Amino acid sequence: MYSFKLPDIGEGVSEGEIVKWHVKEGDHISREQDMVEVMTDKVTVKIPSPVEGTVKKILFQEGQVVSVGSEMIIIDGGEATPVEKPAPKEATAKVEVASAIPVQPAGGRILASPAVRRIAREKGIDLSTLSGSAQNGRITLDDLERRIEKGAEKQVEPAIQTEKGKAQTKSAPEPVPENQQDEILEPRGLRRIIFENMTKSKQIIPHFTVVEEVDMTRISTMISDLAAMDTKLTYTSFFVKASTVALKEYPYLNAIYNEASKNYTLRKSYNIGMAVDTPNGLNVAVVKNADTKSLLKIAGEIADLASRARTSDLKLSEVQDSTFTVTNVGTIGGLMSTPIINFPEVAILGVHRIRKVREDGEEKMKTYLSLSCDHRLIDGAMATRFLVRIKQILEKPEYFLVR
């Protein structure tokens, strides 16, 4: 018998959620055959089988959260030979790690996301004293926040009297659909990670948003002219490049919030996160050192990252270490939005639908840009000046020739 454990994917990842099994009990599995997809709070990875054999038992089902080192699957007939682990910093969508150990029961683990575990450590809270409210007893940010609000003392629910006069601990009622057509939706996969990260961002960071209208007529003409010469540029590449220029002039917006020490790090690298709409939810791929790259280089990287984000083939390094994020909902629609900051960053730029308008007898292409910021570090005047600077750069595209 061969027992496969969830490998150490690296970069502080301590657990993952099973998104999809590619095999079922009784199947024959070949070495290097895709076995399971696991989602962490960094990236989704496809794990191949390190051995050949017959699937004897699957210990976790889709949607369950598995800790690193926990047995996931037992393969009958497989050779118990570990496969060398790849370097953590360059872990890719194909992760090959295994170890042969005696089969043990899967119970006794505390189910909680890496974000929840980190906050608990920082607050000095023992997760074993909490009761998780999510599926399989998983501890959520809401569970942790309730404990934080009540202090580090063990939470005691009020007692109620039963008909026999005995005290009984009151528990939260299970949600009940109002009619047979209703469904209870439990966030899973990427949606679960978005749920937890966005909750944390809004709970910790005091947001405010400023909006500016930008004339995109000249950039629109440039993109069309270059396309006719088989050279493809995108609007997003201009927004990314313009952001790096403005960030160098306003360094507070290129900062990272350090929650444990309650301070900020002003980053000197300009790694621009790019929100990508995927079938499973929003993902953020990162264009590293965007300030050193040309518009064509940035456009090519964006296309490649977006394509691989939609097929869950990004490397860990390609979704980490962003310092500022651009989210472009304009390709779908939407006149304006107030984006939520990608924690622990301090600002995010929202890009919206580019529309035709008639102005002074001329047809122009215009859009609204919105900038959400951490008000503890960035005041309204600074945010507005930053956004106006981006507007100036975008409305004079020849400026990009010298960048």
C-alpha positions as a Python dict, from the first residue, in 0.01 Angstrom:
ca = {
    (1, 'M'): (0, 0, 0),
    (2, 'Y'): (119, 350, -79),
    (3, 'S'): (-10, 651, 117),
    (4, 'F'): (17, 995, -42),
    (5, 'K'): (29, 1305, 180),
    (6, 'L'): (-48, 1663, 82),
    (7, 'P'): (299, 1801, -5),
    (8, 'D'): (460, 2115, 128),
    (9, 'I'): (389, 2347, -165),
    (10, 'G'): (602, 2620, -8),
    (11, 'E'): (573, 2995, 61),
    (12, 'G'): (405, 2945, 399),
    (13, 'V'): (113, 2740, 263),
    (14, 'S'): (-10, 2512, 543),
    (15, 'E'): (-325, 2365, 387),
    (16, 'G'): (-533, 2344, 73),
    (17, 'E'): (-887, 2276, -36),
    (18, 'I'): (-957, 1982, -265),
    (19, 'V'): (-1112, 2128, -579),
    (20, 'K'): (-1140, 1816, -792),
    (21, 'W'): (-1033, 1451, -789),
    (22, 'H'): (-934, 1321, -1132),
    (23, 'V'): (-960, 960, -1013),
    (24, 'K'): (-1206, 757, -806),
    (25, 'E'): (-1173, 449, -586),
    (26, 'G'): (-1108, 140, -796),
    (27, 'D'): (-944, 330, -1084),
    (28, 'H'): (-604, 231, -1220),
    (29, 'I'): (-367, 528, -1204),
    (30, 'S'): (-40, 572, -1393),
    (31, 'R'): (271, 748, -1273),
    (32, 'E'): (259, 1122, -1366),
    (33, 'Q'): (-118, 1103, -1429),
    (34, 'D'): (-307, 1403, -1289),
    (35, 'M'): (-453, 1284, -960),
    (36, 'V'): (-608, 1582, -779),
    (37, 'E'): (-643, 1963, -795),
    (38, 'V'): (-575, 2146, -468),
    (39, 'M'): (-638, 2515, -407),
    (40, 'T'): (-437, 2716, -154),
    (41, 'D'): (-468, 3083, -73),
    (42, 'K'): (-188, 3136, -329),
    (43, 'V'): (-275, 2926, -632),
    (44, 'T'): (-447, 2612, -759),
    (45, 'V'): (-212, 2322, -831),
    (46, 'K'): (-261, 1992, -1014),
    (47, 'I'): (-82, 1709, -836),
    (48, 'P'): (22, 1405, -1042),
    (49, 'S'): (56, 1055, -900),
    (50, 'P'): (416, 964, -816),
    (51, 'V'): (340, 591, -854),
    (52, 'E'): (135, 346, -1059),
    (53, 'G'): (-133, 131, -901),
    (54, 'T'): (-502, 102, -811),
    (55, 'V'): (-680, 369, -607),
    (56, 'K'): (-774, 188, -285),
    (57, 'K'): (-919, 473, -79),
    (58, 'I'): (-972, 850, -107),
    (59, 'L'): (-957, 1004, 241),
    (60, 'F'): (-1087, 1355, 167),
    (61, 'Q'): (-1373, 1462, -56),
    (62, 'E'): (-1400, 1764, -289),
    (63, 'G'): (-1455, 2081, -90),
    (64, 'Q'): (-1273, 1961, 220),
    (65, 'V'): (-965, 2142, 355),
    (66, 'V'): (-651, 1931, 402),
    (67, 'S'): (-347, 2020, 614),
    (68, 'V'): (3, 1978, 471),
    (69, 'G'): (128, 1632, 568),
    (70, 'S'): (-217, 1473, 589),
    (71, 'E'): (-284, 1148, 403),
    (72, 'M'): (-504, 1212, 102),
    (73, 'I'): (-518, 890, -100),
    (74, 'I'): (-407, 527, -71),
    (75, 'I'): (-280, 347, -382),
    (76, 'D'): (-261, -32, -391),
    (77, 'G'): (40, -176, -572),
    (78, 'G'): (235, 150, -581),
    (79, 'E'): (602, 152, -492),
    (80, 'A'): (675, 347, -175),
    (81, 'T'): (950, 557, -332),
    (82, 'P'): (934, 931, -264),
    (83, 'V'): (966, 1169, -555),
    (84, 'E'): (1205, 1461, -513),
    (85, 'K'): (1032, 1784, -408),
    (86, 'P'): (1071, 2090, -634),
    (87, 'A'): (1208, 2415, -498),
    (88, 'P'): (921, 2586, -308),
    (89, 'K'): (969, 2929, -464),
    (90, 'E'): (919, 2793, -812),
    (91, 'A'): (641, 2547, -734),
    (92, 'T'): (432, 2506, -1046),
    (93, 'A'): (97, 2365, -1140),
    (94, 'K'): (258, 2019, -1139),
    (95, 'V'): (366, 1940, -782),
    (96, 'E'): (542, 1607, -732),
    (97, 'V'): (595, 1520, -366),
    (98, 'A'): (509, 1198, -184),
    (99, 'S'): (600, 991, 119),
    (100, 'A'): (519, 640, 233),
    (101, 'I'): (377, 623, 587),
    (102, 'P'): (138, 399, 776),
    (103, 'V'): (-227, 477, 713),
    (104, 'Q'): (-387, 668, 1002),
    (105, 'P'): (-737, 807, 1064),
    (106, 'A'): (-809, 1148, 910),
    (107, 'G'): (-978, 1292, 1221),
    (108, 'G'): (-845, 1527, 1488),
    (109, 'R'): (-739, 1820, 1266),
    (110, 'I'): (-835, 2182, 1308),
    (111, 'L'): (-982, 2307, 980),
    (112, 'A'): (-905, 2673, 914),
    (113, 'S'): (-757, 2872, 625),
    (114, 'P'): (-399, 3006, 636),
    (115, 'A'): (-538, 3358, 685),
    (116, 'V'): (-739, 3247, 988),
    (117, 'R'): (-439, 3062, 1133),
    (118, 'R'): (-214, 3365, 1089),
    (119, 'I'): (-456, 3603, 1260),
    (120, 'A'): (-506, 3355, 1543),
    (121, 'R'): (-130, 3333, 1599),
    (122, 'E'): (-96, 3712, 1600),
    (123, 'K'): (-383, 3748, 1849),
    (124, 'G'): (-261, 3462, 2069),
    (125, 'I'): (-580, 3260, 2021),
    (126, 'D'): (-580, 2881, 2041),
    (127, 'L'): (-792, 2759, 1750),
    (128, 'S'): (-864, 2434, 1933),
    (129, 'T'): (-1086, 2633, 2172),
    (130, 'L'): (-1312, 2752, 1889),
    (131, 'S'): (-1606, 2576, 1730),
    (132, 'G'): (-1610, 2620, 1354),
    (133, 'S'): (-1941, 2723, 1199),
    (134, 'A'): (-1863, 2614, 841),
    (135, 'Q'): (-1886, 2272, 680),
    (136, 'N'): (-1696, 1995, 864),
    (137, 'G'): (-1634, 2231, 1157),
    (138, 'R'): (-1403, 2462, 960),
    (139, 'I'): (-1319, 2780, 1151),
    (140, 'T'): (-1396, 3095, 951),
    (141, 'L'): (-1292, 3458, 986),
    (142, 'D'): (-1634, 3530, 1134),
    (143, 'D'): (-1574, 3269, 1407),
    (144, 'L'): (-1237, 3424, 1483),
    (145, 'E'): (-1372, 3780, 1482),
    (146, 'R'): (-1640, 3683, 1734),
    (147, 'R'): (-1370, 3549, 1965),
    (148, 'I'): (-1154, 3860, 1918),
    (149, 'E'): (-1450, 4084, 2003),
    (150, 'K'): (-1510, 3890, 2326),
    (151, 'G'): (-1143, 3880, 2419),
    (152, 'A'): (-902, 3588, 2442),
    (153, 'E'): (-1106, 3416, 2712),
    (154, 'K'): (-1282, 3098, 2609),
    (155, 'Q'): (-1614, 3183, 2450),
    (156, 'V'): (-1915, 3053, 2643),
    (157, 'E'): (-2253, 3051, 2476),
    (158, 'P'): (-2552, 3144, 2694),
    (159, 'A'): (-2732, 2850, 2850),
    (160, 'I'): (-3101, 2788, 2793),
    (161, 'Q'): (-3344, 2575, 2990),
    (162, 'T'): (-3479, 2256, 2840),
    (163, 'E'): (-3823, 2121, 2916),
    (164, 'K'): (-3669, 1900, 3187),
    (165, 'G'): (-3514, 2204, 3353),
    (166, 'K'): (-3155, 2116, 3263),
    (167, 'A'): (-2916, 2375, 3128),
    (168, 'Q'): (-2813, 2329, 2766),
    (169, 'T'): (-2562, 2522, 2557),
    (170, 'K'): (-2725, 2727, 2286),
    (171, 'S'): (-2586, 2665, 1938),
    (172, 'A'): (-2631, 2860, 1617),
    (173, 'P'): (-2928, 2728, 1419),
    (174, 'E'): (-2868, 2574, 1080),
    (175, 'P'): (-2996, 2792, 795),
    (176, 'V'): (-3327, 2665, 661),
    (177, 'P'): (-3449, 2742, 306),
    (178, 'E'): (-3784, 2919, 300),
    (179, 'N'): (-3909, 2700, 19),
    (180, 'Q'): (-3801, 2391, -170),
    (181, 'Q'): (-3647, 2595, -454),
    (182, 'D'): (-3401, 2775, -222),
    (183, 'E'): (-3038, 2660, -196),
    (184, 'I'): (-2781, 2702, 79),
    (185, 'L'): (-2458, 2817, -87),
    (186, 'E'): (-2137, 2725, 93),
    (187, 'P'): (-1837, 2921, -49),
    (188, 'R'): (-1588, 2672, -193),
    (189, 'G'): (-1266, 2679, -388),
    (190, 'L'): (-1151, 3017, -511),
    (191, 'R'): (-1480, 3170, -396),
    (192, 'R'): (-1398, 3066, -36),
    (193, 'I'): (-1057, 3234, -55),
    (194, 'I'): (-1210, 3549, -204),
    (195, 'F'): (-1474, 3542, 72),
    (196, 'E'): (-1213, 3534, 347),
    (197, 'N'): (-964, 3778, 192),
    (198, 'M'): (-1227, 4038, 106),
    (199, 'T'): (-1379, 4011, 453),
    (200, 'K'): (-1039, 4070, 607),
    (201, 'S'): (-962, 4363, 376),
    (202, 'K'): (-1286, 4546, 461),
    (203, 'Q'): (-1265, 4468, 834),
    (204, 'I'): (-906, 4588, 876),
    (205, 'I'): (-852, 4858, 611),
    (206, 'P'): (-1060, 5180, 622),
    (207, 'H'): (-1134, 5232, 252),
    (208, 'F'): (-1210, 5550, 61),
    (209, 'T'): (-1238, 5603, -314),
    (210, 'V'): (-1172, 5889, -554),
    (211, 'V'): (-1283, 5897, -920),
    (212, 'E'): (-1147, 6075, -1228),
    (213, 'E'): (-1259, 6084, -1591),
    (214, 'V'): (-990, 6019, -1853),
    (215, 'D'): (-986, 6091, -2227),
    (216, 'M'): (-866, 5770, -2395),
    (217, 'T'): (-911, 5894, -2754),
    (218, 'R'): (-543, 5908, -2846),
    (219, 'I'): (-459, 5574, -2686),
    (220, 'S'): (-761, 5417, -2859),
    (221, 'T'): (-636, 5544, -3196),
    (222, 'M'): (-285, 5419, -3123),
    (223, 'I'): (-410, 5070, -3034),
    (224, 'S'): (-616, 5054, -3357),
    (225, 'D'): (-327, 5177, -3575),
    (226, 'L'): (-83, 4926, -3424),
    (227, 'A'): (-334, 4642, -3464),
    (228, 'A'): (-348, 4720, -3837),
    (229, 'M'): (30, 4660, -3838),
    (230, 'D'): (-7, 4327, -3653),
    (231, 'T'): (121, 4477, -3328),
    (232, 'K'): (-112, 4417, -3037),
    (233, 'L'): (-133, 4653, -2742),
    (234, 'T'): (-412, 4653, -2484),
    (235, 'Y'): (-569, 4922, -2271),
    (236, 'T'): (-467, 4732, -1959),
    (237, 'S'): (-99, 4750, -2054),
    (238, 'F'): (-126, 5131, -2059),
    (239, 'F'): (-296, 5137, -1717),
    (240, 'V'): (-28, 4911, -1569),
    (241, 'K'): (260, 5115, -1712),
    (242, 'A'): (105, 5450, -1615),
    (243, 'S'): (59, 5320, -1260),
    (244, 'T'): (429, 5244, -1222),
    (245, 'V'): (521, 5598, -1328),
    (246, 'A'): (279, 5753, -1078),
    (247, 'L'): (379, 5512, -801),
    (248, 'K'): (741, 5628, -820),
    (249, 'E'): (621, 5984, -765),
    (250, 'Y'): (382, 5884, -484),
    (251, 'P'): (562, 5597, -302),
    (252, 'Y'): (307, 5565, -21),
    (253, 'L'): (70, 5397, -266),
    (254, 'N'): (327, 5125, -336),
    (255, 'A'): (327, 5011, 26),
    (256, 'I'): (240, 4688, 206),
    (257, 'Y'): (65, 4684, 544),
    (258, 'N'): (240, 4473, 810),
    (259, 'E'): (-46, 4358, 1029),
    (260, 'A'): (165, 4202, 1306),
    (261, 'S'): (377, 4514, 1368),
    (262, 'K'): (109, 4767, 1267),
    (263, 'N'): (334, 4951, 1022),
    (264, 'Y'): (402, 4973, 648),
    (265, 'T'): (681, 4875, 410),
    (266, 'L'): (737, 5111, 118),
    (267, 'R'): (826, 4871, -162),
    (268, 'K'): (1092, 4961, -417),
    (269, 'S'): (979, 4694, -661),
    (270, 'Y'): (679, 4774, -880),
    (271, 'N'): (492, 4446, -911),
    (272, 'I'): (148, 4518, -1050),
    (273, 'G'): (-129, 4273, -973),
    (274, 'M'): (-384, 4223, -1248),
    (275, 'A'): (-728, 4095, -1153),
    (276, 'V'): (-835, 3814, -1389),
    (277, 'D'): (-1193, 3692, -1424),
    (278, 'T'): (-1176, 3309, -1430),
    (279, 'P'): (-1451, 3044, -1437),
    (280, 'N'): (-1389, 2984, -1065),
    (281, 'G'): (-1375, 3348, -956),
    (282, 'L'): (-1136, 3640, -946),
    (283, 'N'): (-762, 3568, -948),
    (284, 'V'): (-473, 3814, -928),
    (285, 'A'): (-170, 3747, -1149),
    (286, 'V'): (136, 3967, -1107),
    (287, 'V'): (348, 4152, -1365),
    (288, 'K'): (684, 4169, -1186),
    (289, 'N'): (905, 4479, -1219),
    (290, 'A'): (656, 4640, -1457),
    (291, 'D'): (843, 4971, -1440),
    (292, 'T'): (1137, 4817, -1631),
    (293, 'K'): (926, 4669, -1914),
    (294, 'S'): (795, 4816, -2237),
    (295, 'L'): (426, 4841, -2322),
    (296, 'L'): (463, 4551, -2568),
    (297, 'K'): (635, 4335, -2307),
    (298, 'I'): (366, 4412, -2049),
    (299, 'A'): (85, 4343, -2298),
    (300, 'G'): (240, 4006, -2384),
    (301, 'E'): (282, 3908, -2019),
    (302, 'I'): (-75, 4010, -1936),
    (303, 'A'): (-213, 3794, -2217),
    (304, 'D'): (-4, 3496, -2107),
    (305, 'L'): (-85, 3531, -1736),
    (306, 'A'): (-456, 3577, -1799),
    (307, 'S'): (-470, 3271, -2024),
    (308, 'R'): (-296, 3048, -1771),
    (309, 'A'): (-498, 3190, -1480),
    (310, 'R'): (-815, 3065, -1650),
    (311, 'T'): (-672, 2712, -1676),
    (312, 'S'): (-522, 2711, -1322),
    (313, 'D'): (-167, 2684, -1461),
    (314, 'L'): (1, 2976, -1286),
    (315, 'K'): (316, 2931, -1081),
    (316, 'L'): (317, 3038, -717),
    (317, 'S'): (567, 3313, -799),
    (318, 'E'): (321, 3455, -1053),
    (319, 'V'): (50, 3525, -796),
    (320, 'Q'): (269, 3655, -514),
    (321, 'D'): (446, 3973, -407),
    (322, 'S'): (218, 4226, -577),
    (323, 'T'): (255, 4585, -454),
    (324, 'F'): (-40, 4751, -632),
    (325, 'T'): (-338, 4609, -823),
    (326, 'V'): (-525, 4711, -1138),
    (327, 'T'): (-872, 4565, -1186),
    (328, 'N'): (-1030, 4616, -1527),
    (329, 'V'): (-1405, 4550, -1533),
    (330, 'G'): (-1447, 4763, -1844),
    (331, 'T'): (-1423, 4463, -2075),
    (332, 'I'): (-1749, 4339, -1925),
    (333, 'G'): (-1928, 4668, -1864),
    (334, 'G'): (-1990, 4895, -1571),
    (335, 'L'): (-1970, 5272, -1565),
    (336, 'M'): (-1803, 5298, -1225),
    (337, 'S'): (-1710, 5090, -921),
    (338, 'T'): (-1539, 5115, -582),
    (339, 'P'): (-1290, 4823, -579),
    (340, 'I'): (-1180, 4654, -256),
    (341, 'I'): (-808, 4669, -178),
    (342, 'N'): (-608, 4351, -233),
    (343, 'F'): (-482, 4297, 124),
    (344, 'P'): (-208, 4368, 238),
    (345, 'E'): (-163, 4632, -34),
    (346, 'V'): (-285, 4985, 35),
    (347, 'A'): (-441, 5088, -298),
    (348, 'I'): (-617, 4948, -604),
    (349, 'L'): (-703, 5109, -939),
    (350, 'G'): (-1041, 5033, -1096),
    (351, 'V'): (-1073, 5063, -1475),
    (352, 'H'): (-1414, 5087, -1639),
    (353, 'R'): (-1597, 5076, -1970),
    (354, 'I'): (-1449, 5300, -2240),
    (355, 'R'): (-1744, 5477, -2401),
    (356, 'K'): (-1798, 5706, -2697),
    (357, 'V'): (-1907, 6059, -2613),
    (358, 'R'): (-1980, 6367, -2822),
    (359, 'E'): (-1791, 6669, -2694),
    (360, 'D'): (-1729, 7005, -2865),
    (361, 'G'): (-1850, 6857, -3192),
    (362, 'E'): (-1598, 6573, -3175),
    (363, 'E'): (-1636, 6205, -3093),
    (364, 'K'): (-1414, 6103, -2805),
    (365, 'M'): (-1341, 5786, -2607),
    (366, 'K'): (-1364, 5832, -2233),
    (367, 'T'): (-1357, 5623, -1918),
    (368, 'Y'): (-1373, 5659, -1542),
    (369, 'L'): (-1087, 5548, -1319),
    (370, 'S'): (-1151, 5485, -949),
    (371, 'L'): (-882, 5457, -684),
    (372, 'S'): (-952, 5292, -348),
    (373, 'C'): (-696, 5358, -73),
    (374, 'D'): (-608, 5277, 288),
    (375, 'H'): (-711, 5599, 466),
    (376, 'R'): (-474, 5531, 757),
    (377, 'L'): (-174, 5594, 532),
    (378, 'I'): (-310, 5785, 235),
    (379, 'D'): (-522, 6098, 260),
    (380, 'G'): (-765, 6230, 2),
    (381, 'A'): (-528, 6494, -136),
    (382, 'M'): (-252, 6242, -206),
    (383, 'A'): (-491, 5995, -366),
    (384, 'T'): (-639, 6262, -589),
    (385, 'R'): (-298, 6388, -701),
    (386, 'F'): (-193, 6031, -780),
    (387, 'L'): (-504, 5972, -990),
    (388, 'V'): (-466, 6305, -1170),
    (389, 'R'): (-106, 6210, -1252),
    (390, 'I'): (-225, 5884, -1412),
    (391, 'K'): (-482, 6085, -1610),
    (392, 'Q'): (-208, 6321, -1739),
    (393, 'I'): (7, 6028, -1852),
    (394, 'L'): (-277, 5846, -2028),
    (395, 'E'): (-397, 6156, -2211),
    (396, 'K'): (-47, 6218, -2354),
    (397, 'P'): (56, 5872, -2480),
    (398, 'E'): (378, 6001, -2634),
    (399, 'Y'): (502, 6012, -2277),
    (400, 'F'): (532, 5632, -2295),
    (401, 'L'): (798, 5662, -2567),
    (402, 'V'): (1055, 5767, -2309),
    (403, 'R'): (956, 5507, -2048),
}
